[in-house]
Amino acid sequence: MPLNLVSSLTHYLGELIDQQIPEQWRWQGRPVRIVDGTTVTMPDTPANQAAFPQQRGQTPRLGFPICRVVGITCLSSGALLDAAIGRFNGKGGDEQTLLRTLQDTFQAGDVVLGDAFFATYFFIAEMQAKGVDILMEQHGSRRRSTDFRRGQQLGHRDHALSIDKPKIRPHWMSEAHYAAAPTSIVVRECQVAGKIMVTTLQCPKTAPKAALKALYKSRWNVELDIRHIKETMGMNILSCKTPDMAIKEIWVYLLAYNLIRLMMA
């Protein structure tokens, strides 16, 4: 069975479910997408180790090959819309890199939820250019410097401010892409339940802090979705002994998951 067939069917089912869910299932009439990553292990064969090396720090032959999976799910239905698979270690294996390969999944009008790891300047800029809003916890590198006395005051510990483009070009970004990126972006920062959130939903009337708190709390649903796939369905430890088959095995699990979500919806 070709890999493309399995992955295409998974994508098709995700889109089918998403297109037919009732309007009242959406957040303020808008689709909400949740981004998150996880890892799975596979049999310790030379081929798997070469493609998906074990964790650093483990003695050779005393660890299992491990790969990273980043997925985009629909909050309303739980359906998986897309996923990317990569190495746990080494170039191109981090969650931000895998998410960049999935950015075409987002459409104008979407709202993206994610943890602090995804709240980077260039991802936010890309989403704003597409007409997509984001709601994420503030990245740790900025949390230490957040000053609510700056920018436009929107409420108590709630403001909008302009953030300048990083002066150092990321190693993964071409010079042309870096030059084309906006020189600054405007985001909203607010403190909710002890957390500093960053969002492009800048109107405090249509998106009050209480609504943002409730919406971000719903991000926990993706952790439950991952648990269903890995623990309930058994994807936590793969059985295939070659990388190509291991990738196909992951997509078969995701296809089965979407079939179940279709029946539930």
WOUR-V473156 format. One record per backbone hydrogen bond with DSSP energy under -0.5 kcal/mol. NH is the residue of the N-H (numbers start at 1). CO is the residue of the C=O. Records with the same first field share a line. If there is no record, write none. Layout:
NH = CO, CO
//
This chain:
6 = 2
7 = 3
8 = 4
9 = 5
10 = 6
11 = 7
12 = 8
13 = 9
14 = 10
15 = 11
16 = 12
17 = 13
18 = 14
19 = 15
20 = 16, 17
21 = 17, 18
25 = 22
26 = 23
27 = 30
28 = 26
30 = 27
33 = 111
34 = 73
35 = 113
36 = 71
38 = 69
40 = 67
41 = 236
42 = 65
43 = 240
45 = 43
49 = 45
50 = 46
51 = 47
52 = 48
58 = 55
62 = 59
66 = 52, 53
67 = 40
68 = 86
69 = 38
70 = 84
71 = 36
72 = 82
73 = 34
74 = 79
75 = 32, 73
78 = 74
81 = 72, 79
82 = 72
84 = 70
86 = 68
88 = 66
93 = 90
98 = 94
99 = 95
100 = 96
101 = 97, 98
102 = 99
103 = 100
105 = 102
106 = 103
109 = 131
110 = 107
111 = 31
112 = 133
113 = 33
114 = 135
118 = 115
119 = 116
120 = 118
124 = 120
125 = 121
126 = 122
127 = 123
128 = 124
129 = 125
130 = 126
131 = 127, 128
132 = 127
133 = 110
135 = 112
136 = 198
137 = 114
138 = 196
142 = 139
143 = 139
144 = 140
145 = 142
146 = 142, 143
150 = 147
152 = 160
153 = 151
154 = 158
155 = 158
158 = 155
159 = 189
160 = 152
161 = 187
163 = 185
165 = 183
169 = 167
173 = 170
178 = 174
179 = 175
180 = 176
181 = 177
185 = 163
187 = 161, 185
188 = 199
189 = 159
190 = 197
191 = 157
192 = 190, 195
195 = 192
197 = 190, 195
198 = 136
199 = 188
200 = 134
201 = 134
202 = 200
204 = 202
207 = 203
212 = 208
213 = 209
214 = 210
215 = 211
216 = 212
217 = 213
218 = 214, 215
219 = 216
220 = 217
221 = 218
222 = 219
223 = 219, 220
224 = 220
225 = 221
226 = 222
227 = 223
228 = 224
229 = 225
230 = 226
231 = 227
232 = 227
233 = 228
235 = 229
236 = 230
237 = 234
238 = 41
246 = 242
247 = 243
248 = 244
249 = 245
250 = 246
251 = 247
252 = 248
253 = 249
254 = 250
255 = 251
256 = 252
257 = 253
258 = 254
259 = 255
260 = 256
261 = 257
262 = 258
263 = 259
264 = 260
265 = 261
//
